[in-house]
Amino acid sequence: MKKVLIAIALLVGLSSCEKFLNVNPINKAYEEDLFKDRSGFEAALGGAYESLASDTLYGRDMKYGLMETLVGSYSSLSAGHKYYRPSRYEYNYEESKKFIKEIWSKFYKTINQVNVILKNIDHIQSDPNYNLVKGEAIGLRAFAHFQLLKLFGPSFANEGSAGLAIPYKTEVSFQGVKFSTASEVIKLLKKDLIEARALLENDPIRTQGRGETQDQFNYEKYNSLIDYRVIRMNYYAIIALQAMVAQWEGDLAAAGTFAEELIAEVDKLKSIRLAINTDFAYLGNVRLPMESVFALFTNKLATYVPKSFVALESSTSAGTSPYLFPNYSWLNTNLYNKSGSGSTNDNRLTNWFSRPNTSYPWKLSKYLFDFTKPYTDKSYKIFYENKVISLHTIYMIAAESYASTNPTKSFAYLNKVRNARNITTDLSYTSSTTEKETKDLIFDEMRKENIAEGYLFTEYKRLFRAIDRSPIVQPKKEIFNLPIPDDELLFNPQN
């Protein structure tokens, strides 16, 4: 009976790809059938990517949905809105608990998926793409654990790293795993990323441009290690994660070293590059896919997005559940056109917010496109890319790393990304510019870029910084540390 239950759990956890539906419902036979050759591993990786792209994670709630409501990017939500309670940091209400539990569970489901792959990986040890498969799987495991650490672990700036954080799962397990401290999680993340990077040393993305590693097949599944190579968990994404983990730990020097290494690396082929003004002429570039270091490709965006954002021509009023409307007046005045650093020429302001006329509420047009256009149309595939790690973020890590040691260089990085957004007036560093002022400018630039990306909440947490919303929300441990789900505490006590 136990084996049957495990098999069912595996089947549910790994049934995202078609091949998974045609396997034996017995654990050992299931794995032996699926993992006979590379195609099975490719399909299994596809299942992990699809899990990350679900509406629970980066299809909605880890992006423009739940996480973005925590930083006040949207107009006030009505009491009946599904995000009303979590947007007020009222995590003890059942509706909030449900969202938080689903995020926790989905990340650990993804972790279990890649651990199943790694458990069986030596079946294809002689395959020429063995290193690619293993490197991607380890990288995805690190990525998922890192997101869990950021959400549920402590803010190092406030609490340090000695406290318990999350379980770090490196094996297939359906039993409780002891919680690791935050510092232990960081060590395990670094270990996984070092191993993944070594395995991906000969990643094709390092020698082939975006055109050669993408759009090869007219279907969505990640059924080839080369298809969509440019946005997979590739060599570049691993370096990006190394930079982000170091930054989260507070080692800004190491973070800057990794960030500058990645900037130099991608500049060779420009398969990943900063946008230029002419890019904005094409609607498919509105979310700047050319800057994606790691992204998820899913046709389900056409289903998810209309459930959160109404069409531009809709007269639906702001605050109507389940829809989300940008808090445009606040963002325009206090961020995009902020005195001293803002600009009406900012391509993000002019391209990400729209309305037909003044009688309509402002819409976040960043996510709106013609949902009737199929992802199987090669010229339209780019609309279905959903960015997770941006090259812009890497530039900001580099800028922050120099804020105290070389502010002139920090401003150079800052101005480079501003220029890429059509802000032609550079910010000037003078001898009277303080480190805090430099970091504030960097943070404002991050805020402009990451509207509806779900990224800002954990950045506020990393810095233990007041949340810039109306009204301002002061930093608190109770706000920034999402509560561990009740079931996890019941069946897997932390101590």
Protein Blocks (a to p, Z undefined) as FASTA:
>chain_A
ZZmmmmmmmmmmmmmbmklmmccfbfklmmmmmmmpmmlmmmmmmmmmmmmmpmklmmmm
mmmmmmmmmnopaccddfkbmklmmmnopakbmklmmmmmmmmmmmmmmmmmmmmmmmmm
mmmmmpmklmmmmmmmmmmmmmmmmmmmmmmmccfklnojmbccbdcdfbdcfbdcdddd
fklmmmmmmmmmmmmmmmmmmgmklmpcfklmgokbccfbdcbfkgoklmmccfklmmmm
mmmmmmmnopaklmmmmmmmmmmmmmmnomaccddfklmmpmklmnopmlpmbdcddfkl
mmmmmmmbccfklcbdehiacbdcddfklmmmmmmmgghjacfklmklmmmgccfblkbc
cddfklgccfkbcfklmklmmmmpccfbdfklmmmmmmmmmmmmmmmlmmmmmmmmmmmn
opabdcdddfklcfklmmmmmmmmmmmmmgonlpmmmmmmmnopacdddddddddfklmm
ccddfklmmmmcfZZ
